[in-house]
Amino acid sequence: MTNNQLQRSNDESLRSHRSGFVNIVGNPNVGKSTLMNALVGERLSIITSKAQTTRHRILGIVNGEDFQMVYSDTPGVLSPNYRLQEKMLEFSRSALVDADVLLYVTDVTDTADRNADFLEKVKKMAAAGTKVFLIINKIDLTTQETLESLVAFWHTQLPEAQIFPISAQERFGVAQLFDAIKEALPAGPTFFPKDQLTDKSERFFVNEIIREKILLTYDKEIPYSVEVEVETFHEEEHIIRINAVIYCERESQKGILIGKAGSALKRVGSMARKDIEEFFQKPVFLQLFVKVDREWRSNTGRLKHYGYDLS
């Protein structure tokens, strides 16, 4: 093959290759993380029944021979009460700027008046030509009659959007949505290497798994007042050794996190270790410690230390 023929072949391959950013937004607890994990095929985001489980903007990457989808799972849209929540809202707003395809996720109990200002921004994007897919999630929890009413209602709210009723948990309708996203991507080269699954580090996912177990174990303000930091991560041939610190804001929270004779912390550690072993497919030795970092959620310096980009 001559150089000119090779160049024409490369040009044709580039024109047939699709790639783009697919950003997932919506109110807390409507199933955004469950949907992203279903679309990516890997467990990248925290999934619990509690709101505000995703704090960072997480990228999950899906590669095919002729496409690359870069998914972004954002925190749920909320009214911020402290600096951390302000940053979480900024992550969600930023997803409106760089999206090639925007997935606005709602569910069968969600209403349009929750965070109406954010929905107005989505409407403007759709009217301006951005591909917006309106996802009605958790349809396994409703009736056909109610679903038809919801489809009609959301069509009046976002007439330019394509509407997809799905159940991310049950994987119903996810394959059809995946195909529609692929078709909506613009032609273009890859943004990341084809063998890359996410932009996050191994330590990040250990942090997230531990934080998920905290969300599942404790009530009230405890889950939302903690941050997790992996201090050491040593991978040996047959085992991974991890030391992690759970930071809370008050001494009273430290006592609750540890529990009587360390029982609560042991439970968190046991659950987290099992999931970390499944994630890395390798035995894990996990040690957890609890320390107080007063008012870290409102301290810009501490937020930066924990990896929140405040620029």
Secondary structure, DSSP 8 states (H G I E B T S, - for coil): --HHHHHHHHHHHHHH-EEEEEEEEESTTSSHHHHHHHHHSS--S---SSS----S-EEEEEEETTEEEEEEE-------SSHHHHHHHHHHHHTTTS-SEEEEEEETT--TTTTHHHHHHHHHHHHTT-EEEEEEE-GGGS-HHHHHHHHHHHHHH-TTSEEEE-BTTTTBTHHHHHHHHHHHS-B---SS-TT--BSS-HHHHHHHHHHHHHHHH--TTGGGG-EEEEEEEEE-SS-EEEEEEEEESSHHHHHHHH-GGGHHHHHHHHHHHHHHHHHHTS-EEEEEEEEE-TTGGG-HHHHHHTT----
